[in-house]
Amino acid sequence: MAGKWRAGLLLGLALSGAAWAAELRLVTGDDYAPFTGQSLPGGGLLTQVVHAALAERGLSATLAWQPWKRGYLKTLRGDYDATFPYVPGAQRQAEFLYSAPLFVAEQHLFSRAGDAIEVADLSRLAGKRLCYPLGWQPPAPIQALLDQGLLTRHSPLGLNECARLLLLARDDLFIADRRLGESALRATGAPASRFYRSQGVFGNSTLHLIVPRNHPRGAELIAEFDLGLAALQASGAYQRLLEAYLQPPELSPAAP
């Protein structure tokens, strides 16, 4: 493994001990609008955030696009230095170091306007069909319903497919961050009035850049990245990136 790292990335220390002598190699996945996507401006909001945070520390990086699972595994075995964006998980945290949060997401329920579902009324989910992309971990209350067989899960590759199936009434709901969900619903081309976003949330989740624990300079890379991200936030540039990226009209909750 150590040999693979040396062959894959020849990094050296500058006199300050903080700079890297080669470009970092990053990988992310597609179709995770507005956060990552090859067709999105700058590769998506968090792609821009990651590059800007690295630039704050004088670091440059190349970016590869891979299917999510492949990129994750190739990062773990040393083909890439870091990948993003990922939420914390027990197995993942055993294998990777996490940066400070790139983004804090709020998980909402999205349903059809004619069958509005609230987080506070999960008993209504019995017998319904949840669309939740492959590899995503549902909130604990939803996982409990799935484990009990009260809710059926359908797992396509991406959230845009969930929005399309919701519109077609083939699935009854999906769960996503407000911005992610609204972006997916806009992609259907249907008016926002056809859908309902819950007013309640399941709680916050955070998205991070992650570096394998077996990376020879993983802790240093995370520390440098976090310094760059903090500088980006302190300067106001982070907030400006968010505002510029998330300006499209938002889906409003239906009237109670």
C-alpha positions as CSV (number, residue, x, y, z in Angstrom):
1,M,0.0,0.0,0.0
2,A,2.8,2.4,0.9
3,G,4.5,1.8,-2.4
4,K,1.2,2.5,-4.2
5,W,0.9,5.8,-2.4
6,R,4.5,6.8,-3.3
7,A,3.9,5.9,-7.0
8,G,0.6,7.6,-7.0
9,L,1.5,10.9,-5.3
10,L,5.0,12.3,-4.9
11,L,4.5,14.9,-2.3
12,G,7.2,16.9,-0.6
13,L,7.5,19.5,2.1
14,A,8.4,23.1,1.4
15,L,10.6,25.1,3.8
16,S,7.4,26.1,5.8
17,G,6.4,22.5,6.2
18,A,2.9,23.4,5.0
19,A,3.0,23.3,1.1
20,W,2.6,20.2,-1.1
21,A,5.0,19.6,-4.0
22,A,2.4,18.0,-6.3
23,E,-1.2,18.4,-7.3
24,L,-3.6,16.6,-5.0
25,R,-5.8,14.1,-6.8
26,L,-9.5,14.3,-6.0
27,V,-12.5,12.3,-7.1
28,T,-16.2,12.8,-6.8
29,G,-19.4,11.5,-8.4
30,D,-21.9,12.8,-10.8
31,D,-25.6,13.7,-10.6
32,Y,-25.7,15.1,-7.0
33,A,-27.0,18.5,-7.9
34,P,-26.5,21.2,-6.7
35,F,-23.4,19.8,-4.9
36,T,-21.6,17.9,-7.6
37,G,-22.2,17.2,-11.3
38,Q,-20.2,17.3,-14.5
39,S,-22.9,19.4,-16.2
40,L,-23.1,21.9,-13.4
41,P,-21.2,25.2,-13.4
42,G,-17.8,24.6,-11.9
43,G,-18.7,21.0,-11.3
44,G,-21.2,21.9,-8.6
45,L,-21.4,24.0,-5.5
46,L,-19.2,21.8,-3.3
47,T,-16.7,21.2,-6.1
48,Q,-16.2,24.9,-6.2
49,V,-16.0,25.1,-2.4
50,V,-13.3,22.4,-2.2
51,H,-11.1,24.0,-4.9
52,A,-11.5,27.4,-3.3
53,A,-10.6,26.1,0.1
54,L,-7.5,24.4,-1.3
55,A,-6.6,27.6,-3.1
56,E,-6.7,29.5,0.2
57,R,-3.7,27.4,1.2
58,G,-1.9,27.6,-2.1
59,L,-2.8,24.0,-3.0
60,S,-4.0,22.8,-6.4
61,A,-5.8,19.7,-7.4
62,T,-7.0,17.6,-10.3
63,L,-10.5,16.2,-10.2
64,A,-11.7,12.9,-11.6
65,W,-15.3,11.8,-12.1
66,Q,-16.2,8.2,-11.2
67,P,-19.3,6.3,-10.2
68,W,-19.7,6.9,-6.5
69,K,-18.8,3.5,-5.2
70,R,-15.8,3.1,-7.5
71,G,-14.4,6.5,-6.6
72,Y,-14.8,5.7,-2.9
73,L,-13.0,2.4,-3.2
74,K,-10.2,3.8,-5.4
75,T,-9.6,6.6,-2.8
76,L,-9.5,4.0,-0.1
77,R,-6.8,2.0,-1.9
78,G,-4.7,5.0,-2.8
79,D,-5.6,6.0,-6.3
80,Y,-6.8,9.4,-5.1
81,D,-5.9,11.5,-2.1
82,A,-9.4,12.5,-1.2
83,T,-13.1,12.3,-2.2
84,F,-16.2,14.3,-1.4
85,P,-18.9,15.0,-0.4
86,Y,-19.8,12.3,2.2
87,V,-21.9,12.2,5.4
88,P,-20.4,10.6,8.5
89,G,-21.0,6.8,9.0
90,A,-19.5,4.3,11.4
91,Q,-17.7,2.2,8.9
92,R,-16.6,5.2,6.8
93,Q,-15.2,7.0,9.9
94,A,-13.2,3.9,10.7
95,E,-11.5,4.1,7.3
96,F,-11.4,7.9,6.6
97,L,-10.5,11.2,8.2
98,Y,-13.2,13.9,7.9
99,S,-12.7,17.5,7.1
100,A,-14.8,20.3,8.8
101,P,-18.3,20.4,7.3
102,L,-18.5,21.6,3.7
103,F,-22.2,22.0,4.0
104,V,-24.9,21.4,6.6
105,A,-28.0,19.8,5.1
106,E,-31.6,19.6,6.5
107,Q,-33.5,16.5,5.6
108,H,-37.1,17.1,4.4
109,L,-39.8,14.8,3.2
110,F,-41.0,15.5,-0.4
111,S,-44.4,14.3,-1.5
112,R,-47.2,15.2,-3.9
113,A,-49.3,18.2,-3.0
114,G,-52.4,16.1,-3.1
115,D,-50.9,13.7,-0.5
116,A,-48.8,16.0,1.7
117,I,-46.8,14.2,4.3
118,E,-45.2,15.7,7.4
119,V,-42.2,14.5,9.5
120,A,-44.4,14.6,12.6
121,D,-46.9,12.2,11.1
122,L,-44.8,9.2,10.1
123,S,-47.7,6.8,10.9
124,R,-49.1,7.8,7.6
125,L,-46.2,6.2,5.8
126,A,-47.4,2.7,6.4
127,G,-47.9,1.0,3.1
128,K,-46.3,3.8,1.1
129,R,-43.3,3.6,-1.3
130,L,-40.2,5.5,-0.5
131,C,-37.7,6.5,-3.2
132,Y,-34.2,6.8,-1.8
133,P,-31.1,6.5,-4.0
134,L,-28.8,3.5,-3.9
135,G,-26.2,3.8,-1.2
136,W,-27.9,6.6,0.8
137,Q,-28.6,5.9,4.5
138,P,-32.1,6.8,5.6
139,P,-32.8,8.8,8.8
140,A,-33.2,6.5,11.8
141,P,-37.1,6.8,12.1
142,I,-37.4,5.9,8.4
143,Q,-35.0,3.0,8.6
144,A,-37.1,1.7,11.5
145,L,-40.2,1.7,9.3
146,L,-38.3,-0.1,6.6
147,D,-37.0,-2.7,9.0
148,Q,-40.6,-3.3,10.2
149,G,-41.8,-3.8,6.7
150,L,-44.2,-0.8,7.0
151,L,-42.5,1.1,4.3
152,T,-41.2,-0.1,0.9
153,R,-38.0,1.3,-0.4
154,H,-37.1,1.8,-4.1
155,S,-33.5,2.7,-4.8
156,P,-32.6,4.2,-8.2
157,L,-29.2,5.6,-8.9
158,G,-30.0,9.3,-8.3
159,L,-32.5,11.7,-6.8
160,N,-33.7,13.1,-10.1
161,E,-35.2,9.7,-10.8
162,C,-37.0,9.8,-7.5
163,A,-38.5,13.2,-8.4
164,R,-39.7,11.9,-11.7
165,L,-41.2,8.8,-10.1
166,L,-42.9,10.9,-7.5
167,L,-44.5,13.1,-10.3
168,L,-45.7,9.9,-12.0
169,A,-47.2,8.6,-8.7
170,R,-45.0,5.4,-9.0
171,D,-43.4,6.3,-5.6
172,D,-45.0,8.3,-2.8
173,L,-42.2,10.3,-1.2
174,F,-38.5,10.9,-1.1
175,I,-36.2,12.4,1.5
176,A,-33.5,14.9,0.7
177,D,-31.9,18.2,1.7
178,R,-34.1,21.1,0.9
179,R,-31.8,22.3,-1.9
180,L,-31.2,18.9,-3.3
181,G,-34.9,18.0,-3.3
182,E,-35.9,21.3,-4.9
183,S,-33.2,21.0,-7.6
184,A,-34.5,17.5,-8.4
185,L,-38.1,18.6,-8.6
186,R,-37.2,21.5,-10.9
187,A,-35.5,19.0,-13.2
188,T,-38.9,17.3,-13.8
189,G,-40.1,20.5,-15.5
190,A,-43.4,20.2,-13.5
191,P,-44.7,23.3,-11.6
192,A,-43.7,23.5,-7.9
193,S,-47.4,23.5,-7.0
194,R,-47.5,19.7,-7.8
195,F,-45.2,18.9,-4.9
196,Y,-45.0,19.4,-1.1
197,R,-41.9,19.9,1.0
198,S,-42.4,19.1,4.7
199,Q,-42.1,22.0,7.1
200,G,-40.5,19.7,9.7
201,V,-37.1,18.2,9.3
202,F,-35.4,15.0,10.5
203,G,-32.4,16.9,11.7
204,N,-29.1,18.2,10.2
205,S,-26.5,16.1,8.4
206,T,-23.1,17.3,7.3
207,L,-21.2,16.8,4.1
208,H,-17.4,16.5,4.2
209,L,-14.2,15.9,2.2
210,I,-12.6,12.6,3.4
211,V,-9.1,11.3,3.3
212,P,-8.1,7.6,3.9
213,R,-6.6,7.0,7.4
214,N,-3.8,5.1,5.7
215,H,-2.8,8.1,3.6
216,P,0.8,8.9,4.7
217,R,0.0,12.6,5.1
218,G,-3.8,12.3,5.7
219,A,-3.9,14.2,8.9
220,E,-1.8,17.0,7.5
221,L,-4.0,17.2,4.4
222,I,-7.2,17.5,6.5
223,A,-5.6,20.2,8.7
224,E,-4.5,22.2,5.7
225,F,-7.9,21.9,4.0
226,D,-9.7,22.9,7.2
227,L,-7.6,26.0,7.5
228,G,-8.4,26.9,3.9
229,L,-12.1,26.3,4.5
230,A,-12.1,28.4,7.6
231,A,-10.4,31.3,5.7
232,L,-13.0,31.0,2.9
233,Q,-15.8,31.2,5.4
234,A,-14.2,34.1,7.4
235,S,-13.7,36.2,4.2
236,G,-17.4,35.8,3.2
237,A,-16.4,34.0,0.0
238,Y,-18.1,30.8,1.2
239,Q,-21.4,32.5,1.7
240,R,-21.2,34.3,-1.6
241,L,-20.6,30.9,-3.3
242,L,-23.7,29.5,-1.7
243,E,-25.9,32.5,-2.5
244,A,-24.7,32.5,-6.1
245,Y,-25.4,28.8,-6.5
246,L,-28.7,28.5,-4.7
247,Q,-30.5,31.5,-6.1
248,P,-33.2,29.6,-8.2
249,P,-36.7,30.0,-6.8
250,E,-37.3,27.7,-3.9
251,L,-40.2,25.3,-3.5
252,S,-42.6,26.7,-0.8
253,P,-44.4,24.4,1.6
254,A,-48.1,23.9,0.8
255,A,-50.6,25.8,2.9
256,P,-51.5,23.7,5.9
